Amino acid sequence: MDFKEAMEFLNHLTKFGINLGLGRIEELLSRLDNPQHKLKIVHIGGTNGKGSTTAMLAAILQKAGQRAGVFTSPHLHSYTERFLINGVEISRERLAGLIEELRPHLEDMAAGGFEHPTEFEVSTALAFLYFSREMVDFVLLEVGLGGAIDSTNVAPSMLAVITNVAMDHMDYLGHTIEEIARVKSGIIKTGVPVITAATGEGLRVIEETCRQKDCQLTLVGRDVTWEHISHSLAGQNFTIRGSRAPYENLSLPLLGGHQQVNAATAVAAVEVLMAMGVAISAGAVGQGLADTRWPGRLEIMLRQPLVIIDGAHNYDGARSLRSALDEYFPNRSIVLVIGMLGDKERAKVVAELASAARAVVVTRPNSPRAGNWQELAVLARRYVPEVYLEEDIGEALNKALSLAGPEEIVCLTGSLYMVAEARELLLKLRNKDQ
């Protein structure tokens, strides 16, 4: 099986959709001799900021001399991005080989009367197998959806991180913050330390779960705090005051005030690992944050005109994006390109972002969940008269570039599927210019 065949096989598994529950993944892992039990796992959940926090923590561990395996989803350009060791993607050949190895187990399960594992369950099992064979020091395991019955939750963890709780994936997780927080709190295991930057009702549920399960809770914003120093288009500087030490004048190349919260969350996790005996210096914290890369999040792709992409795929993400645009570009006009999946809070996202734009180009994410994508245009016209529909993402990008004046900003946001496609096109444009 080569990489192309492996991807076709995985793509075929998407027909099983999102099918929550742990029975299938537990059965599959038992046939693989439970590789997840051989790993030291930091389990990272939350509505937004999971990926950024994971990337920061991984970079810090690497600078501390640890081998950190990272499993995240979805990917931007290649499936191999989901499986990293010290920032290096799994090779296509290795990925294809592991899928070929898993295939007979999947067929045996189906023949034996088990439900067929989903694509995400297969990739989760693959991650455990890969990282256990590579004998990494730590695995940073990002939750796929929710927590309690997400396939990553079969793993024993040494530390649980819940970045925050906001409204997203309501069809699966619940229709109130309390319901969603209960699902996300499912990754909290008895006696295992917990870190969160959640607030309000979400925090109340997490605190209650920690009391029930006798877990030490570190609260970002109370036990670990941060102070903004400065920011520019190259990144931002701030100080984090941890429970063990202050980390002065840190530098982070990611944009947006919300990334300072994510950095404080990553540092809180580092300090818990230090308390467990893991050797991590303040220097490694600073170097790791300075070296963090997390594409597709408030990423500047072109300078003339200034083009920014951001995967703000839900209302909470849209609020963070709007706040960053207001902070970094207070007097600059914006041409917004937006495409969202049908299961998101579209009206609230459009209200947040279109109200800041001079013109809006609505496009269709390349996903079966795109639904009635044109509805965004109807919503956008409530806030801005100049609204265009371009189904093709390339055409939408070209339209926005043609509309933007020399001092205006083009901002592409919404579904990560859409952002990934736009990023690929912009990278080609950038390389051509250079």
C-alpha positions in Angstrom: 0.0 0.0 0.0 1.5 3.3 -1.0 0.6 6.7 0.5 -2.1 7.5 -2.2 -3.8 4.1 -1.6 -3.5 4.7 2.2 -5.3 8.0 1.9 -8.0 6.5 -0.4 -8.5 3.8 2.3 -8.8 6.4 5.1 -11.1 8.6 2.9 -13.3 5.6 2.3 -13.7 5.3 6.1 -15.3 8.8 6.3 -18.5 7.1 5.2 -18.8 5.9 8.9 -19.0 9.6 9.8 -18.7 10.8 13.4 -19.7 7.8 15.6 -19.0 8.6 19.2 -18.3 5.8 21.8 -15.2 3.9 23.0 -16.2 0.3 22.2 -14.6 0.2 18.7 -11.4 1.9 19.5 -10.9 -0.2 22.7 -11.4 -3.4 20.6 -9.0 -2.2 18.0 -6.3 -1.2 20.5 -6.6 -4.5 22.3 -5.8 -6.3 19.1 -2.7 -4.1 18.9 -1.6 -5.0 22.4 -2.8 -1.6 23.9 0.1 0.7 22.8 -1.5 3.6 24.6 -0.6 2.1 28.0 3.1 2.4 27.2 3.0 6.2 26.8 3.1 9.3 29.1 0.2 11.3 27.9 -0.9 14.9 28.3 -4.5 15.0 27.2 -5.6 18.4 25.7 -9.2 19.4 25.2 -11.3 22.5 25.0 -13.3 24.5 22.5 -10.6 26.8 21.0 -6.9 27.0 21.5 -6.2 23.3 21.8 -3.9 23.2 18.8 -1.9 26.4 19.7 -1.5 25.3 23.3 -0.3 21.9 22.2 2.2 23.4 19.7 3.6 25.7 22.4 3.9 22.8 25.0 5.6 20.6 22.4 8.1 23.3 21.4 9.0 23.8 25.1 9.4 20.1 25.7 11.7 19.8 22.7 13.9 22.7 23.9 14.1 20.9 27.2 15.6 17.9 25.5 12.5 15.7 25.5 11.1 13.8 22.5 7.5 15.0 22.2 4.9 13.2 20.0 2.0 15.3 19.0 -1.4 14.1 17.6 -3.7 16.8 16.4 -6.6 17.2 13.9 -7.6 18.2 11.4 -4.6 18.9 9.2 -4.1 21.8 6.8 -2.3 20.3 3.8 -1.3 16.7 4.4 -2.5 13.9 6.7 1.1 13.5 7.9 0.8 16.8 9.8 -1.4 15.0 12.4 1.5 12.9 13.7 4.6 14.9 14.7 7.7 14.0 16.7 9.7 17.1 17.7 8.0 19.0 14.9 8.8 16.5 12.2 5.8 14.9 10.4 5.6 11.1 10.0 6.9 10.0 6.6 4.3 9.1 4.0 5.9 5.6 3.7 5.6 5.0 7.5 2.0 6.2 7.6 1.1 4.0 4.6 2.8 1.0 6.3 1.0 1.5 9.6 -2.4 1.8 7.8 -1.6 -1.4 5.9 -0.8 -3.1 9.2 -4.1 -2.0 10.8 -6.2 -3.0 7.8 -6.5 -6.8 8.6 -7.6 -5.9 12.2 -10.3 -3.7 10.8 -11.5 -6.4 8.4 -11.4 -9.0 11.2 -13.5 -6.7 13.5 -16.1 -6.2 10.8 -16.2 -10.0 10.1 -16.6 -10.6 13.8 -19.7 -8.5 14.1 -18.1 -5.4 15.5 -19.0 -2.0 14.1 -16.3 -0.7 11.7 -14.0 1.8 13.3 -14.3 5.4 12.0 -11.5 7.3 10.2 -10.7 9.2 13.4 -10.6 6.1 15.5 -8.1 4.5 13.0 -5.9 7.6 13.0 -6.0 7.6 16.9 -4.9 4.0 17.0 -2.2 4.7 14.5 -0.9 7.6 16.6 -0.6 5.3 19.7 1.1 2.6 17.7 3.5 5.0 16.1 4.5 6.9 19.2 4.9 3.7 21.3 7.2 2.2 18.7 9.2 5.5 18.5 9.5 5.4 22.3 8.8 9.2 22.6 9.1 10.7 26.1 5.7 12.3 26.0 2.6 12.3 23.9 0.5 15.5 23.6 -2.9 14.2 22.6 -5.5 16.6 21.3 -9.1 15.7 21.8 -11.0 15.2 18.5 -14.5 16.1 19.6 -15.7 16.8 23.1 -14.0 14.5 25.5 -15.9 11.9 27.4 -16.6 9.5 24.4 -14.0 10.9 22.0 -11.7 8.0 20.9 -8.6 9.7 22.4 -10.2 9.2 25.9 -9.2 5.5 26.0 -5.8 6.6 27.0 -4.5 7.0 30.6 -3.2 10.5 31.1 -0.7 12.1 33.5 -2.2 15.5 33.0 -5.4 16.9 31.6 -5.7 20.4 30.0 -9.1 22.0 29.1 -8.3 25.3 27.4 -11.8 26.7 27.6 -15.5 25.9 27.0 -17.6 27.7 24.4 -20.5 26.8 22.1 -19.5 24.5 19.3 -20.5 21.1 17.8 -23.9 21.5 19.7 -25.4 18.6 17.7 -23.0 16.2 19.5 -22.0 17.9 22.7 -25.1 19.7 24.0 -26.9 23.1 23.7 -25.7 24.8 26.9 -22.2 25.6 28.3 -22.9 23.3 31.2 -23.7 20.4 29.0 -20.7 21.0 26.8 -18.4 21.4 29.8 -19.6 18.1 31.2 -18.6 16.3 28.0 -15.2 18.1 27.9 -14.7 17.2 31.6 -14.9 13.6 30.6 -11.1 13.6 30.0 -10.5 14.3 33.7 -9.3 11.1 35.4 -9.2 10.3 39.1 -6.2 11.9 40.8 -4.7 13.3 37.7 -3.8 17.1 37.7 -6.0 19.4 35.7 -5.3 22.8 34.1 -7.9 25.1 32.6 -8.4 28.7 31.4 -12.2 28.2 31.4 -14.4 30.8 33.0 -18.0 31.0 34.2 -20.3 28.0 34.0 -17.7 26.0 32.2 -15.2 26.5 35.0 -17.9 25.6 37.6 -18.4 22.2 36.0 -14.7 21.6 35.7 -14.2 22.5 39.4 -17.0 20.2 40.4 -15.5 17.3 38.4 -12.1 17.9 40.0 -13.6 17.8 43.5 -15.4 14.6 42.7 -12.3 12.9 41.2 -9.8 14.3 43.8 -7.8 16.2 41.1 -5.5 19.2 41.8 -6.8 22.1 39.6 -4.5 24.9 38.3 -6.6 27.8 37.1 -5.0 30.1 34.4 -5.8 33.7 35.3 -5.6 33.0 39.0 -2.7 30.6 39.7 -0.8 31.5 36.5 -1.2 35.0 35.1 0.2 37.0 32.2 1.0 40.7 31.5 1.1 42.1 28.0 4.2 44.1 27.1 4.1 44.9 23.4 3.0 43.5 20.0 3.8 44.0 16.3 3.1 42.1 13.1 6.2 39.9 14.0 4.6 38.7 17.2 4.1 39.7 20.8 6.0 40.0 24.1 4.6 39.4 27.6 5.5 38.1 31.0 3.9 35.0 32.6 3.9 34.7 36.4 3.7 31.0 37.2 3.2 29.3 40.5 6.9 28.3 40.6 8.6 31.3 38.9 8.1 34.4 36.7 9.0 34.1 33.0 10.0 37.6 32.0 9.7 39.2 28.6 8.7 36.1 26.6 8.4 36.3 22.8 5.8 34.6 20.7 5.5 34.7 16.9 1.7 34.0 17.0 -0.6 37.0 16.9 -3.7 37.8 19.0 -4.2 38.4 22.7 -5.9 35.0 23.1 -2.5 33.4 22.3 -1.1 34.9 25.6 -3.8 32.9 27.4 -2.8 29.8 25.5 0.9 30.4 26.4 0.0 30.8 30.1 -1.9 27.5 29.8 1.1 25.8 28.2 3.4 27.2 31.0 0.9 26.0 33.6 1.2 22.5 32.1 5.0 22.8 32.1 5.0 23.7 35.8 2.9 20.6 36.6 5.4 18.4 34.7 8.3 20.1 36.6 6.5 19.2 39.9 6.5 15.6 38.6 10.2 15.7 38.2 10.6 16.6 34.5 13.6 18.8 34.0 12.5 22.0 32.1 14.3 25.2 32.6 13.0 28.8 32.3 15.3 29.1 29.2 13.5 26.2 27.5 10.1 27.9 28.2 11.3 31.1 26.5 13.0 29.3 23.6 10.1 27.0 23.0 7.5 29.8 22.9 9.8 31.9 20.6 10.0 28.9 18.2 6.3 28.0 18.2 4.8 27.6 14.8 1.0 27.0 14.3 -0.1 27.9 10.7 -3.5 29.1 9.7 -4.1 31.0 12.9 -3.9 34.8 12.4 -1.2 34.1 9.9 0.1 36.8 7.6 0.4 35.3 4.1 1.0 38.4 1.9 2.2 41.9 2.7 0.9 43.9 -0.3 -2.0 43.9 0.1 -1.8 42.6 3.7 -3.6 39.2 3.6 -4.3 37.3 6.9 -5.9 33.9 7.3 -7.5 32.6 10.5 -9.4 29.4 11.2 -12.0 31.1 13.4 -14.6 28.4 12.8 -17.0 29.2 15.7 -18.3 32.3 17.5 -15.7 32.2 20.3 -12.9 32.1 17.6 -14.6 34.9 15.7 -14.6 37.1 18.8 -10.8 36.5 19.3 -10.3 37.3 15.6 -12.3 40.5 15.8 -10.5 41.6 19.0 -7.1 41.0 17.2 -8.1 42.9 14.1 -9.3 45.8 16.3 -6.0 45.7 18.3 -3.5 45.3 15.4 -5.3 47.3 12.7 -7.6 49.9 14.4 -8.0 52.2 11.5 -7.7 49.9 8.5 -10.5 48.9 6.2 -11.1 45.1 5.8 -12.3 42.9 2.9 -13.6 39.8 4.5 -13.6 36.3 2.8 -15.7 33.8 4.8 -16.9 30.3 4.4 -18.5 28.3 7.2 -19.9 24.8 7.8 -23.6 24.5 8.2 -23.4 23.2 11.9 -21.9 26.5 13.2 -23.4 29.6 14.8 -23.3 31.4 11.5 -25.5 34.4 12.4 -23.4 35.3 15.5 -20.1 34.8 13.6 -21.2 37.1 10.8 -22.5 39.7 13.2 -19.0 39.7 14.9 -17.0 39.9 11.7 -19.0 41.4 8.8 -19.8 44.4 11.0 -16.1 45.3 10.9 -15.8 44.8 7.1 -16.1 47.2 4.1 -16.9 44.3 1.7 -17.6 40.6 2.2 -16.9 37.7 -0.2 -18.8 34.5 0.8 -17.5 31.2 -0.4 -18.1 27.5 0.1 -15.9 25.3 2.2 -14.9 22.0 0.5 -16.9 19.8 2.8 -20.1 17.8 2.7 -21.1 19.8 5.9 -21.1 23.1 4.0 -24.9 23.0 3.8 -26.6 26.2 2.6 -23.4 28.2 2.3 -25.1 31.1 0.5 -27.0 31.9 3.6 -23.9 33.7 4.9 -24.4 36.3 2.2 -28.0 37.0 3.4 -26.7 37.4 6.9 -23.7 39.6 5.9 -26.0 42.1 4.0 -27.5 43.1 7.3 -24.1 44.7 8.2 -22.5 45.6 4.9 -24.0 46.5 1.5 -21.1 45.2 -0.6 -21.4 41.4 -0.5 -20.3 38.9 -3.2 -20.9 35.2 -3.7 -18.0 33.0 -5.1 -18.5 29.3 -4.7 -14.9 28.5 -5.7 -12.3 29.4 -3.0 -9.7 30.5 -5.6 -12.2 32.8 -7.2 -13.3 34.2 -3.8 -9.6 35.0 -3.0 -9.1 36.6 -6.4 -12.2 38.7 -6.0 -11.1 39.9 -2.5 -7.6 40.8 -3.9 -9.2 42.7 -6.7 -11.4 44.7 -4.3 -8.7 45.5 -1.7 -7.1 49.0 -1.9 -3.4 49.4 -1.0 -4.1 50.2 2.7 -6.9 47.6 3.1 -6.6 44.2 4.7 -7.9 41.0 3.2 -8.9 38.6 6.0 -9.9 35.0 5.1 -11.6 33.0 7.8 -14.1 30.3 8.7 -13.8 26.6 8.2 -10.3 25.1 8.5 -11.1 23.3 5.2 -11.5 26.6 3.5 -8.5 28.2 5.2 -6.3 25.3 4.2 -7.3 25.6 0.6 -6.8 29.4 0.6 -3.4 29.0 2.3 -2.2 26.6 -0.4 -3.1 29.2 -3.1 -1.5 32.0 -1.1 1.7 30.1 -0.6 1.9 29.6 -4.4 1.3 33.4 -4.9 3.9 34.2 -2.3 6.5 31.9 -3.9 5.8 33.4 -7.4 6.3 36.9 -6.0 9.6 35.9 -4.4 
